[in-house]
Amino acid sequence: MAQEQFYGEISDAIVNLDKEKAIELANRAVTENLNLLEVIEKGFGDGIRRIGDLWEEGEFFLPELMLGGRIMQESMNILLPSLKESETSASRGVIVIATIEGDIHSIGKTIVGTMLSANGFDVYDLGADVPAEKIIETAVEKNADVIGVSALLTTTMFGQKKIIDILEERGIRDNFKVIIGGAPVTREWTEECNADGFAGSAIEAVKLVKHLLNK
């Protein structure tokens, strides 16, 4: 079976909320020794993005969104152990990620967290609608190298700047690399925030973090 067709089947299984099919395809990806990073990004990640689009268009509602996320997570539980077997035991770095307060969108952030974890980073995913103080508190507690903050709404993206402002006020800005992401985020906004970078996809996020940490 052509790989692109296989990725399409995975994506369709996620969109159709077909847990049994998604699990079956995840297991097949492992047994057939496929490139699991590509399976996550082009298969499962694509399906989750499509669910997000359907939600934005009013075709899907919150229950479907949440179910799709759970199916994705169960599939990742199958894929990640095999990915980590091929990684060195030493962590590449510690990353705290969250969707900013007032924003319930977590799909893109979840994919980013999954891909970072698959690439050997220790990821603490705080979920969605997380206050800036909580994100900073966790980053300090976990001695994080990177803070990743997602915002999918123009009304919430200012929370990304708030985090950086608080870090600067406390004199600990240089302790962390701060990356941002989400549909409304641009290079100009990244510069205005004084963030260390932004990524438009999970693969870009992994490359960015590796670059920032010289990994």
PyMOL CGO cylinders between C-alpha atoms (Angstrom):
from pymol import cmd
from pymol.cgo import CYLINDER

trace = [
    CYLINDER, 0.00, 0.00, 0.00, 1.36, 3.41, -0.97, 0.3, 1, 1, 1, 1, 1, 1,
    CYLINDER, 1.36, 3.41, -0.97, 2.35, 5.45, 2.06, 0.3, 1, 1, 1, 1, 1, 1,
    CYLINDER, 2.35, 5.45, 2.06, 0.24, 8.46, 1.04, 0.3, 1, 1, 1, 1, 1, 1,
    CYLINDER, 0.24, 8.46, 1.04, -2.82, 6.22, 0.81, 0.3, 1, 1, 1, 1, 1, 1,
    CYLINDER, -2.82, 6.22, 0.81, -2.00, 4.81, 4.24, 0.3, 1, 1, 1, 1, 1, 1,
    CYLINDER, -2.00, 4.81, 4.24, -1.73, 8.32, 5.71, 0.3, 1, 1, 1, 1, 1, 1,
    CYLINDER, -1.73, 8.32, 5.71, -5.08, 9.13, 4.10, 0.3, 1, 1, 1, 1, 1, 1,
    CYLINDER, -5.08, 9.13, 4.10, -6.70, 6.11, 5.74, 0.3, 1, 1, 1, 1, 1, 1,
    CYLINDER, -6.70, 6.11, 5.74, -5.41, 7.22, 9.13, 0.3, 1, 1, 1, 1, 1, 1,
    CYLINDER, -5.41, 7.22, 9.13, -6.64, 10.76, 8.58, 0.3, 1, 1, 1, 1, 1, 1,
    CYLINDER, -6.64, 10.76, 8.58, -10.08, 9.48, 7.54, 0.3, 1, 1, 1, 1, 1, 1,
    CYLINDER, -10.08, 9.48, 7.54, -10.29, 7.21, 10.58, 0.3, 1, 1, 1, 1, 1, 1,
    CYLINDER, -10.29, 7.21, 10.58, -9.70, 10.20, 12.86, 0.3, 1, 1, 1, 1, 1, 1,
    CYLINDER, -9.70, 10.20, 12.86, -12.26, 12.38, 11.04, 0.3, 1, 1, 1, 1, 1, 1,
    CYLINDER, -12.26, 12.38, 11.04, -14.80, 9.53, 11.10, 0.3, 1, 1, 1, 1, 1, 1,
    CYLINDER, -14.80, 9.53, 11.10, -14.11, 9.14, 14.84, 0.3, 1, 1, 1, 1, 1, 1,
    CYLINDER, -14.11, 9.14, 14.84, -13.40, 5.46, 14.15, 0.3, 1, 1, 1, 1, 1, 1,
    CYLINDER, -13.40, 5.46, 14.15, -11.32, 4.48, 17.16, 0.3, 1, 1, 1, 1, 1, 1,
    CYLINDER, -11.32, 4.48, 17.16, -11.03, 0.81, 16.19, 0.3, 1, 1, 1, 1, 1, 1,
    CYLINDER, -11.03, 0.81, 16.19, -9.67, 1.67, 12.74, 0.3, 1, 1, 1, 1, 1, 1,
    CYLINDER, -9.67, 1.67, 12.74, -7.27, 4.30, 14.09, 0.3, 1, 1, 1, 1, 1, 1,
    CYLINDER, -7.27, 4.30, 14.09, -5.85, 1.84, 16.64, 0.3, 1, 1, 1, 1, 1, 1,
    CYLINDER, -5.85, 1.84, 16.64, -5.52, -0.86, 13.98, 0.3, 1, 1, 1, 1, 1, 1,
    CYLINDER, -5.52, -0.86, 13.98, -3.61, 1.50, 11.67, 0.3, 1, 1, 1, 1, 1, 1,
    CYLINDER, -3.61, 1.50, 11.67, -1.35, 2.68, 14.51, 0.3, 1, 1, 1, 1, 1, 1,
    CYLINDER, -1.35, 2.68, 14.51, -0.44, -0.92, 15.30, 0.3, 1, 1, 1, 1, 1, 1,
    CYLINDER, -0.44, -0.92, 15.30, 0.18, -1.64, 11.61, 0.3, 1, 1, 1, 1, 1, 1,
    CYLINDER, 0.18, -1.64, 11.61, 2.50, 1.38, 11.37, 0.3, 1, 1, 1, 1, 1, 1,
    CYLINDER, 2.50, 1.38, 11.37, 4.59, -0.05, 14.22, 0.3, 1, 1, 1, 1, 1, 1,
    CYLINDER, 4.59, -0.05, 14.22, 4.70, -3.63, 12.92, 0.3, 1, 1, 1, 1, 1, 1,
    CYLINDER, 4.70, -3.63, 12.92, 5.58, -2.51, 9.39, 0.3, 1, 1, 1, 1, 1, 1,
    CYLINDER, 5.58, -2.51, 9.39, 8.39, -0.26, 10.71, 0.3, 1, 1, 1, 1, 1, 1,
    CYLINDER, 8.39, -0.26, 10.71, 7.06, 2.84, 8.98, 0.3, 1, 1, 1, 1, 1, 1,
    CYLINDER, 7.06, 2.84, 8.98, 8.45, 6.30, 9.64, 0.3, 1, 1, 1, 1, 1, 1,
    CYLINDER, 8.45, 6.30, 9.64, 6.39, 7.00, 12.74, 0.3, 1, 1, 1, 1, 1, 1,
    CYLINDER, 6.39, 7.00, 12.74, 7.10, 10.72, 12.78, 0.3, 1, 1, 1, 1, 1, 1,
    CYLINDER, 7.10, 10.72, 12.78, 5.57, 10.96, 9.31, 0.3, 1, 1, 1, 1, 1, 1,
    CYLINDER, 5.57, 10.96, 9.31, 2.68, 8.72, 10.39, 0.3, 1, 1, 1, 1, 1, 1,
    CYLINDER, 2.68, 8.72, 10.39, 1.93, 11.15, 13.23, 0.3, 1, 1, 1, 1, 1, 1,
    CYLINDER, 1.93, 11.15, 13.23, 2.28, 14.34, 11.19, 0.3, 1, 1, 1, 1, 1, 1,
    CYLINDER, 2.28, 14.34, 11.19, 0.78, 13.27, 7.84, 0.3, 1, 1, 1, 1, 1, 1,
    CYLINDER, 0.78, 13.27, 7.84, -1.77, 10.77, 9.15, 0.3, 1, 1, 1, 1, 1, 1,
    CYLINDER, -1.77, 10.77, 9.15, -3.01, 11.44, 12.66, 0.3, 1, 1, 1, 1, 1, 1,
    CYLINDER, -3.01, 11.44, 12.66, -2.04, 15.11, 12.68, 0.3, 1, 1, 1, 1, 1, 1,
    CYLINDER, -2.04, 15.11, 12.68, -3.80, 15.72, 9.37, 0.3, 1, 1, 1, 1, 1, 1,
    CYLINDER, -3.80, 15.72, 9.37, -6.96, 14.06, 10.68, 0.3, 1, 1, 1, 1, 1, 1,
    CYLINDER, -6.96, 14.06, 10.68, -6.94, 16.17, 13.83, 0.3, 1, 1, 1, 1, 1, 1,
    CYLINDER, -6.94, 16.17, 13.83, -6.45, 19.33, 11.78, 0.3, 1, 1, 1, 1, 1, 1,
    CYLINDER, -6.45, 19.33, 11.78, -9.42, 18.37, 9.61, 0.3, 1, 1, 1, 1, 1, 1,
    CYLINDER, -9.42, 18.37, 9.61, -11.54, 17.89, 12.72, 0.3, 1, 1, 1, 1, 1, 1,
    CYLINDER, -11.54, 17.89, 12.72, -10.48, 21.36, 13.83, 0.3, 1, 1, 1, 1, 1, 1,
    CYLINDER, -10.48, 21.36, 13.83, -11.55, 22.79, 10.48, 0.3, 1, 1, 1, 1, 1, 1,
    CYLINDER, -11.55, 22.79, 10.48, -14.93, 21.05, 10.73, 0.3, 1, 1, 1, 1, 1, 1,
    CYLINDER, -14.93, 21.05, 10.73, -15.37, 22.51, 14.20, 0.3, 1, 1, 1, 1, 1, 1,
    CYLINDER, -15.37, 22.51, 14.20, -14.55, 26.00, 12.94, 0.3, 1, 1, 1, 1, 1, 1,
    CYLINDER, -14.55, 26.00, 12.94, -17.08, 25.53, 10.12, 0.3, 1, 1, 1, 1, 1, 1,
    CYLINDER, -17.08, 25.53, 10.12, -19.80, 24.44, 12.53, 0.3, 1, 1, 1, 1, 1, 1,
    CYLINDER, -19.80, 24.44, 12.53, -19.93, 20.89, 11.15, 0.3, 1, 1, 1, 1, 1, 1,
    CYLINDER, -19.93, 20.89, 11.15, -18.49, 19.37, 14.33, 0.3, 1, 1, 1, 1, 1, 1,
    CYLINDER, -18.49, 19.37, 14.33, -19.20, 20.34, 17.92, 0.3, 1, 1, 1, 1, 1, 1,
    CYLINDER, -19.20, 20.34, 17.92, -17.22, 20.09, 21.15, 0.3, 1, 1, 1, 1, 1, 1,
    CYLINDER, -17.22, 20.09, 21.15, -18.06, 16.40, 21.84, 0.3, 1, 1, 1, 1, 1, 1,
    CYLINDER, -18.06, 16.40, 21.84, -16.67, 15.38, 18.42, 0.3, 1, 1, 1, 1, 1, 1,
    CYLINDER, -16.67, 15.38, 18.42, -13.63, 17.58, 18.98, 0.3, 1, 1, 1, 1, 1, 1,
    CYLINDER, -13.63, 17.58, 18.98, -12.94, 15.94, 22.33, 0.3, 1, 1, 1, 1, 1, 1,
    CYLINDER, -12.94, 15.94, 22.33, -13.56, 12.41, 21.04, 0.3, 1, 1, 1, 1, 1, 1,
    CYLINDER, -13.56, 12.41, 21.04, -11.16, 12.99, 18.15, 0.3, 1, 1, 1, 1, 1, 1,
    CYLINDER, -11.16, 12.99, 18.15, -8.55, 14.16, 20.63, 0.3, 1, 1, 1, 1, 1, 1,
    CYLINDER, -8.55, 14.16, 20.63, -9.01, 11.05, 22.77, 0.3, 1, 1, 1, 1, 1, 1,
    CYLINDER, -9.01, 11.05, 22.77, -8.67, 8.75, 19.76, 0.3, 1, 1, 1, 1, 1, 1,
    CYLINDER, -8.67, 8.75, 19.76, -5.52, 10.61, 18.75, 0.3, 1, 1, 1, 1, 1, 1,
    CYLINDER, -5.52, 10.61, 18.75, -4.08, 10.21, 22.26, 0.3, 1, 1, 1, 1, 1, 1,
    CYLINDER, -4.08, 10.21, 22.26, -4.83, 6.48, 22.40, 0.3, 1, 1, 1, 1, 1, 1,
    CYLINDER, -4.83, 6.48, 22.40, -3.16, 6.06, 19.04, 0.3, 1, 1, 1, 1, 1, 1,
    CYLINDER, -3.16, 6.06, 19.04, -0.13, 8.01, 20.27, 0.3, 1, 1, 1, 1, 1, 1,
    CYLINDER, -0.13, 8.01, 20.27, 0.10, 5.64, 23.24, 0.3, 1, 1, 1, 1, 1, 1,
    CYLINDER, 0.10, 5.64, 23.24, 0.80, 2.91, 20.70, 0.3, 1, 1, 1, 1, 1, 1,
    CYLINDER, 0.80, 2.91, 20.70, 3.26, 4.88, 18.58, 0.3, 1, 1, 1, 1, 1, 1,
    CYLINDER, 3.26, 4.88, 18.58, 5.33, 6.77, 21.15, 0.3, 1, 1, 1, 1, 1, 1,
    CYLINDER, 5.33, 6.77, 21.15, 6.92, 3.78, 22.95, 0.3, 1, 1, 1, 1, 1, 1,
    CYLINDER, 6.92, 3.78, 22.95, 8.33, 2.53, 19.64, 0.3, 1, 1, 1, 1, 1, 1,
    CYLINDER, 8.33, 2.53, 19.64, 9.60, 5.99, 18.78, 0.3, 1, 1, 1, 1, 1, 1,
    CYLINDER, 9.60, 5.99, 18.78, 11.30, 6.43, 22.12, 0.3, 1, 1, 1, 1, 1, 1,
    CYLINDER, 11.30, 6.43, 22.12, 13.02, 3.04, 21.81, 0.3, 1, 1, 1, 1, 1, 1,
    CYLINDER, 13.02, 3.04, 21.81, 15.02, 4.50, 18.96, 0.3, 1, 1, 1, 1, 1, 1,
    CYLINDER, 15.02, 4.50, 18.96, 15.96, 7.63, 20.93, 0.3, 1, 1, 1, 1, 1, 1,
    CYLINDER, 15.96, 7.63, 20.93, 18.77, 7.95, 23.43, 0.3, 1, 1, 1, 1, 1, 1,
    CYLINDER, 18.77, 7.95, 23.43, 17.72, 7.62, 27.05, 0.3, 1, 1, 1, 1, 1, 1,
    CYLINDER, 17.72, 7.62, 27.05, 18.88, 11.15, 27.87, 0.3, 1, 1, 1, 1, 1, 1,
    CYLINDER, 18.88, 11.15, 27.87, 16.27, 13.86, 27.46, 0.3, 1, 1, 1, 1, 1, 1,
    CYLINDER, 16.27, 13.86, 27.46, 16.95, 16.50, 24.83, 0.3, 1, 1, 1, 1, 1, 1,
    CYLINDER, 16.95, 16.50, 24.83, 15.28, 19.14, 26.98, 0.3, 1, 1, 1, 1, 1, 1,
    CYLINDER, 15.28, 19.14, 26.98, 12.24, 20.05, 29.04, 0.3, 1, 1, 1, 1, 1, 1,
    CYLINDER, 12.24, 20.05, 29.04, 9.30, 21.83, 27.45, 0.3, 1, 1, 1, 1, 1, 1,
    CYLINDER, 9.30, 21.83, 27.45, 6.13, 23.24, 28.99, 0.3, 1, 1, 1, 1, 1, 1,
    CYLINDER, 6.13, 23.24, 28.99, 3.31, 23.84, 26.52, 0.3, 1, 1, 1, 1, 1, 1,
    CYLINDER, 3.31, 23.84, 26.52, -0.20, 25.21, 26.89, 0.3, 1, 1, 1, 1, 1, 1,
    CYLINDER, -0.20, 25.21, 26.89, -3.00, 27.05, 25.13, 0.3, 1, 1, 1, 1, 1, 1,
    CYLINDER, -3.00, 27.05, 25.13, -3.40, 30.48, 26.68, 0.3, 1, 1, 1, 1, 1, 1,
    CYLINDER, -3.40, 30.48, 26.68, -6.18, 31.49, 29.06, 0.3, 1, 1, 1, 1, 1, 1,
    CYLINDER, -6.18, 31.49, 29.06, -9.52, 32.18, 27.37, 0.3, 1, 1, 1, 1, 1, 1,
    CYLINDER, -9.52, 32.18, 27.37, -8.78, 29.82, 24.46, 0.3, 1, 1, 1, 1, 1, 1,
    CYLINDER, -8.78, 29.82, 24.46, -10.12, 26.26, 24.46, 0.3, 1, 1, 1, 1, 1, 1,
    CYLINDER, -10.12, 26.26, 24.46, -8.42, 25.21, 21.21, 0.3, 1, 1, 1, 1, 1, 1,
    CYLINDER, -8.42, 25.21, 21.21, -5.90, 22.47, 21.96, 0.3, 1, 1, 1, 1, 1, 1,
    CYLINDER, -5.90, 22.47, 21.96, -5.61, 20.36, 18.80, 0.3, 1, 1, 1, 1, 1, 1,
    CYLINDER, -5.61, 20.36, 18.80, -2.56, 22.02, 17.25, 0.3, 1, 1, 1, 1, 1, 1,
    CYLINDER, -2.56, 22.02, 17.25, -0.82, 22.28, 20.59, 0.3, 1, 1, 1, 1, 1, 1,
    CYLINDER, -0.82, 22.28, 20.59, -1.48, 18.59, 21.30, 0.3, 1, 1, 1, 1, 1, 1,
    CYLINDER, -1.48, 18.59, 21.30, 0.09, 17.59, 17.98, 0.3, 1, 1, 1, 1, 1, 1,
    CYLINDER, 0.09, 17.59, 17.98, 3.14, 19.76, 18.71, 0.3, 1, 1, 1, 1, 1, 1,
    CYLINDER, 3.14, 19.76, 18.71, 3.52, 18.19, 22.16, 0.3, 1, 1, 1, 1, 1, 1,
    CYLINDER, 3.52, 18.19, 22.16, 3.25, 14.71, 20.71, 0.3, 1, 1, 1, 1, 1, 1,
    CYLINDER, 3.25, 14.71, 20.71, 5.88, 15.40, 18.05, 0.3, 1, 1, 1, 1, 1, 1,
    CYLINDER, 5.88, 15.40, 18.05, 8.27, 16.94, 20.58, 0.3, 1, 1, 1, 1, 1, 1,
    CYLINDER, 8.27, 16.94, 20.58, 7.83, 13.97, 22.89, 0.3, 1, 1, 1, 1, 1, 1,
    CYLINDER, 7.83, 13.97, 22.89, 8.45, 11.63, 19.96, 0.3, 1, 1, 1, 1, 1, 1,
    CYLINDER, 8.45, 11.63, 19.96, 11.71, 13.48, 19.30, 0.3, 1, 1, 1, 1, 1, 1,
    CYLINDER, 11.71, 13.48, 19.30, 13.05, 12.84, 22.79, 0.3, 1, 1, 1, 1, 1, 1,
    CYLINDER, 13.05, 12.84, 22.79, 11.94, 15.94, 24.71, 0.3, 1, 1, 1, 1, 1, 1,
    CYLINDER, 11.94, 15.94, 24.71, 10.24, 15.82, 28.10, 0.3, 1, 1, 1, 1, 1, 1,
    CYLINDER, 10.24, 15.82, 28.10, 6.93, 17.59, 27.50, 0.3, 1, 1, 1, 1, 1, 1,
    CYLINDER, 6.93, 17.59, 27.50, 4.54, 18.91, 30.14, 0.3, 1, 1, 1, 1, 1, 1,
    CYLINDER, 4.54, 18.91, 30.14, 1.26, 19.67, 28.38, 0.3, 1, 1, 1, 1, 1, 1,
    CYLINDER, 1.26, 19.67, 28.38, -0.92, 21.83, 30.63, 0.3, 1, 1, 1, 1, 1, 1,
    CYLINDER, -0.92, 21.83, 30.63, -3.92, 21.70, 28.29, 0.3, 1, 1, 1, 1, 1, 1,
    CYLINDER, -3.92, 21.70, 28.29, -6.08, 24.62, 27.16, 0.3, 1, 1, 1, 1, 1, 1,
    CYLINDER, -6.08, 24.62, 27.16, -7.37, 27.80, 28.81, 0.3, 1, 1, 1, 1, 1, 1,
    CYLINDER, -7.37, 27.80, 28.81, -4.32, 28.03, 31.08, 0.3, 1, 1, 1, 1, 1, 1,
    CYLINDER, -4.32, 28.03, 31.08, -3.51, 31.27, 32.97, 0.3, 1, 1, 1, 1, 1, 1,
    CYLINDER, -3.51, 31.27, 32.97, -0.14, 32.87, 32.29, 0.3, 1, 1, 1, 1, 1, 1,
    CYLINDER, -0.14, 32.87, 32.29, 0.85, 32.53, 35.95, 0.3, 1, 1, 1, 1, 1, 1,
    CYLINDER, 0.85, 32.53, 35.95, 0.24, 28.77, 35.87, 0.3, 1, 1, 1, 1, 1, 1,
    CYLINDER, 0.24, 28.77, 35.87, 2.39, 28.35, 32.77, 0.3, 1, 1, 1, 1, 1, 1,
    CYLINDER, 2.39, 28.35, 32.77, 5.26, 30.32, 34.29, 0.3, 1, 1, 1, 1, 1, 1,
    CYLINDER, 5.26, 30.32, 34.29, 4.93, 28.56, 37.65, 0.3, 1, 1, 1, 1, 1, 1,
    CYLINDER, 4.93, 28.56, 37.65, 5.18, 25.16, 35.95, 0.3, 1, 1, 1, 1, 1, 1,
    CYLINDER, 5.18, 25.16, 35.95, 8.13, 26.22, 33.80, 0.3, 1, 1, 1, 1, 1, 1,
    CYLINDER, 8.13, 26.22, 33.80, 10.04, 27.34, 36.89, 0.3, 1, 1, 1, 1, 1, 1,
    CYLINDER, 10.04, 27.34, 36.89, 9.07, 24.22, 38.85, 0.3, 1, 1, 1, 1, 1, 1,
    CYLINDER, 9.07, 24.22, 38.85, 10.10, 21.84, 36.06, 0.3, 1, 1, 1, 1, 1, 1,
    CYLINDER, 10.10, 21.84, 36.06, 13.24, 23.83, 35.22, 0.3, 1, 1, 1, 1, 1, 1,
    CYLINDER, 13.24, 23.83, 35.22, 12.01, 24.02, 31.64, 0.3, 1, 1, 1, 1, 1, 1,
    CYLINDER, 12.01, 24.02, 31.64, 14.21, 24.94, 28.72, 0.3, 1, 1, 1, 1, 1, 1,
    CYLINDER, 14.21, 24.94, 28.72, 11.33, 26.05, 26.52, 0.3, 1, 1, 1, 1, 1, 1,
    CYLINDER, 11.33, 26.05, 26.52, 7.85, 27.48, 27.06, 0.3, 1, 1, 1, 1, 1, 1,
    CYLINDER, 7.85, 27.48, 27.06, 5.45, 26.96, 24.15, 0.3, 1, 1, 1, 1, 1, 1,
    CYLINDER, 5.45, 26.96, 24.15, 2.22, 28.98, 24.07, 0.3, 1, 1, 1, 1, 1, 1,
    CYLINDER, 2.22, 28.98, 24.07, -0.58, 28.48, 21.57, 0.3, 1, 1, 1, 1, 1, 1,
    CYLINDER, -0.58, 28.48, 21.57, -3.39, 30.90, 20.75, 0.3, 1, 1, 1, 1, 1, 1,
    CYLINDER, -3.39, 30.90, 20.75, -5.99, 30.28, 18.05, 0.3, 1, 1, 1, 1, 1, 1,
    CYLINDER, -5.99, 30.28, 18.05, -7.94, 33.50, 18.51, 0.3, 1, 1, 1, 1, 1, 1,
    CYLINDER, -7.94, 33.50, 18.51, -6.89, 37.09, 17.86, 0.3, 1, 1, 1, 1, 1, 1,
    CYLINDER, -6.89, 37.09, 17.86, -8.60, 37.96, 21.15, 0.3, 1, 1, 1, 1, 1, 1,
    CYLINDER, -8.60, 37.96, 21.15, -6.39, 35.60, 23.17, 0.3, 1, 1, 1, 1, 1, 1,
    CYLINDER, -6.39, 35.60, 23.17, -3.04, 35.94, 21.41, 0.3, 1, 1, 1, 1, 1, 1,
    CYLINDER, -3.04, 35.94, 21.41, -2.17, 38.93, 23.61, 0.3, 1, 1, 1, 1, 1, 1,
    CYLINDER, -2.17, 38.93, 23.61, -1.81, 36.39, 26.42, 0.3, 1, 1, 1, 1, 1, 1,
    CYLINDER, -1.81, 36.39, 26.42, 1.35, 35.19, 24.68, 0.3, 1, 1, 1, 1, 1, 1,
    CYLINDER, 1.35, 35.19, 24.68, 2.92, 38.62, 25.13, 0.3, 1, 1, 1, 1, 1, 1,
    CYLINDER, 2.92, 38.62, 25.13, 1.68, 38.73, 28.72, 0.3, 1, 1, 1, 1, 1, 1,
    CYLINDER, 1.68, 38.73, 28.72, 3.76, 35.66, 29.58, 0.3, 1, 1, 1, 1, 1, 1,
    CYLINDER, 3.76, 35.66, 29.58, 6.91, 37.21, 28.17, 0.3, 1, 1, 1, 1, 1, 1,
    CYLINDER, 6.91, 37.21, 28.17, 6.19, 40.52, 29.90, 0.3, 1, 1, 1, 1, 1, 1,
    CYLINDER, 6.19, 40.52, 29.90, 5.82, 38.74, 33.26, 0.3, 1, 1, 1, 1, 1, 1,
    CYLINDER, 5.82, 38.74, 33.26, 9.07, 36.82, 32.72, 0.3, 1, 1, 1, 1, 1, 1,
    CYLINDER, 9.07, 36.82, 32.72, 10.86, 40.10, 31.96, 0.3, 1, 1, 1, 1, 1, 1,
    CYLINDER, 10.86, 40.10, 31.96, 9.33, 41.83, 35.00, 0.3, 1, 1, 1, 1, 1, 1,
    CYLINDER, 9.33, 41.83, 35.00, 10.60, 39.02, 37.23, 0.3, 1, 1, 1, 1, 1, 1,
    CYLINDER, 10.60, 39.02, 37.23, 14.05, 39.06, 35.71, 0.3, 1, 1, 1, 1, 1, 1,
    CYLINDER, 14.05, 39.06, 35.71, 13.84, 35.45, 34.52, 0.3, 1, 1, 1, 1, 1, 1,
    CYLINDER, 13.84, 35.45, 34.52, 13.19, 35.97, 30.81, 0.3, 1, 1, 1, 1, 1, 1,
    CYLINDER, 13.19, 35.97, 30.81, 16.65, 34.67, 29.88, 0.3, 1, 1, 1, 1, 1, 1,
    CYLINDER, 16.65, 34.67, 29.88, 15.98, 31.40, 31.72, 0.3, 1, 1, 1, 1, 1, 1,
    CYLINDER, 15.98, 31.40, 31.72, 13.62, 30.20, 29.00, 0.3, 1, 1, 1, 1, 1, 1,
    CYLINDER, 13.62, 30.20, 29.00, 13.22, 30.11, 25.26, 0.3, 1, 1, 1, 1, 1, 1,
    CYLINDER, 13.22, 30.11, 25.26, 9.63, 31.13, 24.50, 0.3, 1, 1, 1, 1, 1, 1,
    CYLINDER, 9.63, 31.13, 24.50, 7.97, 29.98, 21.30, 0.3, 1, 1, 1, 1, 1, 1,
    CYLINDER, 7.97, 29.98, 21.30, 4.47, 30.81, 20.15, 0.3, 1, 1, 1, 1, 1, 1,
    CYLINDER, 4.47, 30.81, 20.15, 2.03, 29.39, 17.63, 0.3, 1, 1, 1, 1, 1, 1,
    CYLINDER, 2.03, 29.39, 17.63, -1.54, 29.42, 16.40, 0.3, 1, 1, 1, 1, 1, 1,
    CYLINDER, -1.54, 29.42, 16.40, -3.51, 30.58, 13.37, 0.3, 1, 1, 1, 1, 1, 1,
    CYLINDER, -3.51, 30.58, 13.37, -3.23, 34.35, 13.99, 0.3, 1, 1, 1, 1, 1, 1,
    CYLINDER, -3.23, 34.35, 13.99, 0.46, 34.30, 14.90, 0.3, 1, 1, 1, 1, 1, 1,
    CYLINDER, 0.46, 34.30, 14.90, 2.83, 35.99, 12.44, 0.3, 1, 1, 1, 1, 1, 1,
    CYLINDER, 2.83, 35.99, 12.44, 6.53, 36.78, 12.32, 0.3, 1, 1, 1, 1, 1, 1,
    CYLINDER, 6.53, 36.78, 12.32, 5.66, 40.41, 13.05, 0.3, 1, 1, 1, 1, 1, 1,
    CYLINDER, 5.66, 40.41, 13.05, 3.68, 39.44, 16.16, 0.3, 1, 1, 1, 1, 1, 1,
    CYLINDER, 3.68, 39.44, 16.16, 6.56, 37.21, 17.27, 0.3, 1, 1, 1, 1, 1, 1,
    CYLINDER, 6.56, 37.21, 17.27, 8.95, 40.16, 17.07, 0.3, 1, 1, 1, 1, 1, 1,
    CYLINDER, 8.95, 40.16, 17.07, 6.48, 42.46, 18.84, 0.3, 1, 1, 1, 1, 1, 1,
    CYLINDER, 6.48, 42.46, 18.84, 6.15, 39.91, 21.66, 0.3, 1, 1, 1, 1, 1, 1,
    CYLINDER, 6.15, 39.91, 21.66, 9.90, 39.47, 21.88, 0.3, 1, 1, 1, 1, 1, 1,
    CYLINDER, 9.90, 39.47, 21.88, 9.35, 35.71, 21.54, 0.3, 1, 1, 1, 1, 1, 1,
    CYLINDER, 9.35, 35.71, 21.54, 12.20, 33.47, 20.43, 0.3, 1, 1, 1, 1, 1, 1,
    CYLINDER, 12.20, 33.47, 20.43, 10.31, 32.08, 17.47, 0.3, 1, 1, 1, 1, 1, 1,
    CYLINDER, 10.31, 32.08, 17.47, 7.05, 30.80, 16.05, 0.3, 1, 1, 1, 1, 1, 1,
    CYLINDER, 7.05, 30.80, 16.05, 6.05, 27.69, 14.14, 0.3, 1, 1, 1, 1, 1, 1,
    CYLINDER, 6.05, 27.69, 14.14, 3.21, 27.07, 11.73, 0.3, 1, 1, 1, 1, 1, 1,
    CYLINDER, 3.21, 27.07, 11.73, 3.23, 23.29, 12.05, 0.3, 1, 1, 1, 1, 1, 1,
    CYLINDER, 3.23, 23.29, 12.05, 4.33, 20.53, 14.41, 0.3, 1, 1, 1, 1, 1, 1,
    CYLINDER, 4.33, 20.53, 14.41, 7.33, 19.66, 12.26, 0.3, 1, 1, 1, 1, 1, 1,
    CYLINDER, 7.33, 19.66, 12.26, 8.40, 23.31, 12.20, 0.3, 1, 1, 1, 1, 1, 1,
    CYLINDER, 8.40, 23.31, 12.20, 8.01, 23.45, 15.98, 0.3, 1, 1, 1, 1, 1, 1,
    CYLINDER, 8.01, 23.45, 15.98, 10.34, 20.48, 16.44, 0.3, 1, 1, 1, 1, 1, 1,
    CYLINDER, 10.34, 20.48, 16.44, 12.93, 22.03, 14.12, 0.3, 1, 1, 1, 1, 1, 1,
    CYLINDER, 12.93, 22.03, 14.12, 12.64, 25.36, 15.95, 0.3, 1, 1, 1, 1, 1, 1,
    CYLINDER, 12.64, 25.36, 15.95, 13.13, 23.83, 19.39, 0.3, 1, 1, 1, 1, 1, 1,
    CYLINDER, 13.13, 23.83, 19.39, 16.11, 21.78, 18.22, 0.3, 1, 1, 1, 1, 1, 1,
    CYLINDER, 16.11, 21.78, 18.22, 17.64, 24.92, 16.73, 0.3, 1, 1, 1, 1, 1, 1,
    CYLINDER, 17.64, 24.92, 16.73, 17.05, 27.02, 19.85, 0.3, 1, 1, 1, 1, 1, 1,
    CYLINDER, 17.05, 27.02, 19.85, 18.55, 24.36, 22.11, 0.3, 1, 1, 1, 1, 1, 1,
    CYLINDER, 18.55, 24.36, 22.11, 21.31, 23.43, 19.65, 0.3, 1, 1, 1, 1, 1, 1,
    CYLINDER, 21.31, 23.43, 19.65, 20.05, 19.84, 19.54, 0.3, 1, 1, 1, 1, 1, 1,
]
cmd.load_cgo(trace, "trace")
